[in-house]
Amino acid sequence: MTALSVKPFLSRERWPDPDKAQYDVRSTRTGLLLFASHYVIYFLTLAGALMPLGLAINLLCALGNGVFIALLFILGHDAAHGSLVPSQSLNRWLARLAFVPCAHATSLWRTIHHHGHHARTNLKGCDTVWAPMSKAEYDAATKPRQWLERIYRGPFGPLIYYYCEFWPHRMLLPLAPEVNKHWKRHLPDCLFALSGLCLTLGGIVAAGHLLSPDRSSWLTLLIAWVFPFAIWNYLMGFTTYLNHTHPAIMWFDDAQLWKRLQNGAADTAFVRMPINLIPVYTQVMAHTAHHMQTTTPVYHLLEAQKELAEAGIPHVSYTLTFSAYRKIYRACKLFDFDRMCWTDFDGTPT
């Protein structure tokens, strides 16, 4: 694995200097500038997908639109953590607005992400993000479920993972077990997200009729919403997979063992991008620093990650290449919670 730093993680590590707060400084100017600029490009790429510019250019713009749905989500993720700007009330509204293109209810996201994923990272039954099956679970599953798990854990798994496992039953509607007991509390944000989705779809159809009147409504939606939304879903599944799946990252099914061995730096990977083409995306891949301190804004994560590395805290880090990705998805199929290692679908340690 390229540039891999791995050591056994036998105790919780603390941030190098708990009193050092420069990375937690949030800027209203920076946060709003990022939010506004990304929303402008989102609308520009959406317009490009709708205009009569030729199907190839429309699809290229739709691809870019899907990327900016993902980037707006990253900013909304920060705002939901209260880390994009100093004002917490402004953070809450920025999160809601940033989540409109990806049709996420903020309160559902906070419940699943903050209280499940961050509070119990890599603890099976609490953290649902790319939680691996054990050999016993896999053998007991139906054939269709086994087939689905094989797809998830293959190179094309991120294409469908987020659709199937999170959206819409966990992020748009309060249907999943973690959220349905308190559905009334989530109702306002769900209605906001649903209204945003309806306005998005209606606006795309109306703009499509205005800009390309010869194009049918179904083709307009297919190009300007279905395709970009699929790109966003792929990026979400792919990114969370890279952040939380690696042969050196352990999972737990025993809460006491998790408390003893789990480590904020060991839970996630720092994935270095080979080219810094999209700064916000490059920054969010410094995911170890984010899990160590969730109030660090995305625009300071690389600096915080550098300090973590310089302090000598052991963590998983590598540069993203096709070879690195192939090694990960080939090794990480099932997890053996007794031997604390990844295995293939036959239960053989990888």
C-alpha positions in Angstrom: 0.0 0.0 0.0 1.4 3.4 -1.0 2.7 5.4 1.9 1.0 3.3 4.5 1.6 4.0 8.2 0.2 1.3 10.5 0.8 0.3 14.1 -1.3 -1.6 16.6 -3.8 0.7 18.2 -4.0 -0.4 21.8 -5.2 2.7 23.6 -7.1 5.9 22.9 -4.8 8.7 21.6 -5.4 12.3 22.4 -4.9 15.2 20.2 -1.3 16.4 20.4 -2.2 19.6 22.2 -5.8 19.8 23.5 -5.3 23.5 24.3 -4.2 24.3 20.8 -7.3 25.8 19.2 -6.1 27.5 16.0 -7.6 24.8 13.8 -11.0 25.3 15.4 -11.2 28.9 14.4 -14.3 29.3 12.1 -14.6 32.2 9.7 -17.9 33.6 8.6 -16.3 35.1 5.5 -14.6 31.9 4.5 -17.7 29.7 5.2 -20.1 31.9 3.4 -17.7 32.4 0.4 -17.3 28.6 0.1 -21.1 28.1 0.4 -22.0 30.9 -2.1 -19.3 30.0 -4.7 -20.2 26.3 -4.7 -23.9 27.0 -5.0 -23.2 29.4 -7.9 -21.3 26.7 -9.7 -24.0 24.1 -8.9 -26.6 26.3 -10.6 -24.3 27.0 -13.6 -23.7 23.3 -14.2 -27.4 22.7 -13.8 -28.1 25.3 -16.4 -25.5 23.7 -18.7 -27.3 20.4 -18.3 -30.6 22.0 -19.4 -29.5 24.2 -22.3 -29.7 23.1 -25.9 -25.9 22.6 -26.2 -25.8 19.0 -27.4 -26.2 15.9 -25.4 -22.5 15.3 -24.8 -22.1 18.8 -23.3 -25.3 18.4 -21.3 -24.0 15.2 -19.8 -20.6 16.7 -19.0 -22.4 19.6 -17.2 -24.6 17.1 -15.4 -21.5 15.2 -14.3 -20.1 18.5 -12.9 -23.5 19.2 -11.3 -23.3 15.8 -9.4 -19.9 16.7 -8.2 -21.1 20.0 -6.8 -24.0 18.4 -5.1 -21.4 16.3 -3.3 -19.3 19.4 -2.5 -22.3 21.3 -1.2 -23.0 18.2 1.0 -19.5 18.5 2.4 -20.2 22.1 3.4 -23.5 21.1 4.8 -21.8 18.3 6.8 -19.5 20.9 8.3 -22.4 23.2 9.1 -24.3 20.4 10.7 -21.2 19.8 13.0 -21.3 23.6 13.8 -17.9 24.1 12.2 -18.5 26.0 8.9 -19.1 29.4 10.5 -19.0 30.7 14.1 -22.8 31.3 14.4 -24.6 28.1 15.4 -28.0 29.3 14.2 -26.4 30.3 10.8 -24.7 26.8 10.7 -28.1 25.1 11.1 -29.6 27.0 8.2 -26.6 26.6 6.0 -26.8 22.9 6.6 -30.4 22.8 5.6 -29.8 24.8 2.5 -26.7 22.8 1.5 -28.6 19.6 1.9 -31.4 20.6 -0.5 -29.7 19.3 -3.7 -29.0 16.0 -2.1 -32.4 15.8 -0.4 -31.3 15.2 3.1 -33.1 16.1 6.3 -30.7 17.7 8.7 -32.0 16.2 11.9 -31.9 12.7 10.4 -28.3 13.3 9.3 -27.4 14.5 12.7 -28.9 11.5 14.5 -27.4 8.9 12.2 -24.0 10.7 11.7 -23.3 12.4 15.0 -25.0 10.1 17.5 -24.3 6.8 15.7 -21.3 7.1 13.5 -19.1 9.6 15.5 -20.2 8.5 18.9 -19.6 4.8 18.2 -17.3 4.7 15.2 -16.6 1.1 14.0 -18.9 -0.5 16.7 -21.1 -2.9 14.9 -24.8 -2.3 15.6 -24.3 1.4 16.4 -22.2 2.6 13.5 -23.9 1.8 10.2 -21.4 3.3 7.8 -19.9 0.4 5.7 -20.3 -1.9 8.7 -18.9 -5.3 7.6 -20.7 -8.6 7.9 -19.1 -11.5 9.9 -18.8 -14.9 8.2 -21.7 -16.2 10.3 -23.9 -13.3 9.3 -23.0 -13.7 5.7 -23.7 -17.5 5.8 -27.1 -16.9 7.5 -28.1 -14.2 4.9 -30.4 -15.0 2.0 -28.8 -15.6 -1.4 -29.9 -12.2 -2.7 -28.5 -10.5 0.4 -25.2 -12.3 -0.1 -25.2 -11.3 -3.7 -25.8 -7.7 -2.7 -22.9 -7.8 -0.2 -20.6 -9.1 -2.9 -21.5 -6.1 -5.0 -21.0 -3.7 -2.1 -17.6 -5.1 -1.4 -16.5 -5.1 -5.0 -15.1 -2.2 -7.2 -18.6 -1.0 -8.2 -20.2 -1.2 -4.7 -20.3 2.6 -4.2 -22.6 2.9 -7.2 -25.5 1.6 -5.3 -24.4 1.4 -1.6 -25.7 4.8 -0.5 -29.0 4.5 -2.3 -29.7 1.1 -0.7 -28.4 1.6 2.8 -29.0 5.3 3.6 -31.2 7.3 1.1 -34.1 7.7 1.4 -35.1 5.7 4.5 -32.4 7.1 6.7 -31.7 10.5 5.3 -35.0 11.8 3.7 -37.7 9.9 5.6 -37.6 8.7 9.2 -38.1 5.0 8.4 -35.0 3.3 9.7 -35.0 1.8 13.2 -32.6 4.4 14.5 -34.9 7.3 13.7 -38.5 6.1 13.4 -39.3 6.0 17.1 -38.8 9.8 17.2 -40.3 10.6 13.8 -42.2 13.6 15.1 -39.0 15.3 16.1 -37.6 14.8 12.6 -40.8 15.9 10.8 -40.0 19.6 10.3 -36.6 18.9 8.7 -38.1 16.0 6.7 -40.8 18.3 5.3 -38.2 20.9 4.5 -36.1 18.3 2.6 -39.1 16.9 0.8 -40.2 20.5 -0.2 -36.7 21.2 -1.4 -36.8 18.0 -3.5 -40.1 18.8 -5.0 -39.0 22.4 -5.8 -35.8 21.0 -7.3 -37.6 18.6 -9.6 -40.3 21.1 -10.5 -37.7 23.8 -11.2 -35.7 21.5 -13.4 -38.7 20.6 -15.5 -39.9 24.2 -15.8 -36.4 25.4 -16.7 -36.0 22.6 -19.1 -39.2 23.6 -20.9 -38.0 27.1 -21.1 -34.4 26.4 -22.2 -35.0 23.3 -24.3 -38.7 23.2 -25.2 -38.2 20.3 -27.7 -36.9 18.0 -25.0 -39.4 15.9 -23.1 -39.8 16.3 -19.3 -38.6 12.7 -18.6 -35.4 13.3 -20.6 -34.8 16.6 -18.9 -35.1 14.9 -15.5 -33.0 12.0 -16.6 -30.1 14.3 -17.7 -30.4 17.1 -15.1 -31.5 15.2 -12.0 -31.2 11.4 -12.2 -27.7 11.4 -13.6 -26.3 14.1 -11.3 -28.0 12.5 -8.3 -26.4 9.2 -9.2 -23.0 10.8 -9.4 -23.5 12.4 -6.0 -24.6 9.0 -4.5 -21.5 7.3 -6.0 -19.2 9.9 -4.6 -20.8 9.7 -1.2 -20.5 5.9 -1.1 -17.0 5.9 -2.5 -15.8 8.6 -0.1 -17.2 7.0 3.0 -15.8 3.7 1.9 -12.3 5.1 1.5 -12.6 7.0 4.8 -13.6 3.9 6.8 -12.5 0.7 5.1 -8.9 -0.5 5.1 -7.1 -3.7 6.1 -5.6 -1.9 9.1 -8.9 -0.4 10.3 -10.6 -2.7 12.9 -14.3 -3.2 13.6 -15.8 -4.3 16.9 -18.9 -6.2 18.0 -18.1 -6.0 21.7 -18.7 -2.6 23.4 -16.2 -3.3 26.2 -13.5 -4.3 23.8 -14.3 -1.3 21.7 -13.9 1.1 24.7 -10.6 -0.5 25.5 -9.1 -0.6 22.0 -10.9 1.9 19.9 -8.9 4.9 19.0 -9.9 8.2 17.3 -6.9 8.1 15.0 -7.3 4.4 14.1 -10.9 4.6 13.2 -10.4 6.3 9.9 -8.0 6.8 7.0 -6.2 9.9 5.7 -6.5 9.5 2.0 -4.2 11.8 0.1 -5.4 12.7 -3.4 -2.9 12.4 -6.2 -4.0 15.7 -7.7 -5.6 18.6 -5.7 -8.2 19.2 -8.4 -11.1 20.0 -6.0 -9.8 21.6 -2.8 -12.8 21.0 -0.6 -12.8 17.3 -1.6 -9.0 17.0 -1.0 -9.5 18.6 2.4 -12.4 16.4 3.6 -10.2 13.3 2.9 -8.1 14.3 5.9 -10.7 12.3 7.8 -8.6 11.3 10.7 -8.3 14.9 11.8 -12.1 15.3 11.5 -12.8 12.4 13.7 -10.2 13.6 16.3 -11.9 17.0 16.5 -15.2 17.4 14.7 -15.3 21.2 15.2 -12.3 21.7 13.0 -13.6 23.3 9.7 -13.0 21.5 6.5 -10.8 24.4 5.4 -8.4 23.7 8.3 -8.4 19.9 8.2 -5.2 19.4 6.2 -3.3 21.6 8.7 -4.7 19.7 11.6 -3.9 16.4 9.8 -0.3 17.6 9.4 0.1 18.3 13.1 -1.4 14.9 14.0 1.3 13.2 11.8 4.1 15.4 13.1 3.1 14.4 16.7 3.7 10.8 15.8 0.2 9.6 16.4 -0.2 6.3 14.5 -2.8 6.4 11.8 -3.7 4.9 8.5 -2.6 7.0 5.5 -2.1 6.4 1.8 -2.3 8.1 -1.6 -5.3 7.1 -3.6 -4.4 5.2 -6.7 -6.2 2.5 -8.7 -3.8 0.0 -7.2 -4.4 1.1 -3.6 -8.2 0.9 -4.1 -8.0 -2.5 -5.7 -5.9 -3.8 -2.7 -8.5 -2.5 -0.3 -11.6 -3.9 -1.9 -9.9 -7.2 -2.5 -8.9 -7.6 1.1 -11.9 -6.2 2.9 -14.9 -8.5 2.3 -16.0 -9.8 5.8 -14.6 -9.1 9.3 -13.7 -11.7 11.8 -14.6 -10.2 15.2 -12.8 -13.0 17.1 -9.5 -12.8 15.3 -10.0 -9.0 14.6 -9.1 -9.2 11.0 -10.6 -8.9 7.5 -11.3 -12.0 5.6 -12.6 -13.0 2.1 -16.1 -14.5 1.7 -14.8 -17.9 2.6 -13.6 -16.6 6.0 -9.9 -16.8 5.1 -7.9 -13.9 6.6 -6.7 -11.5 3.9 
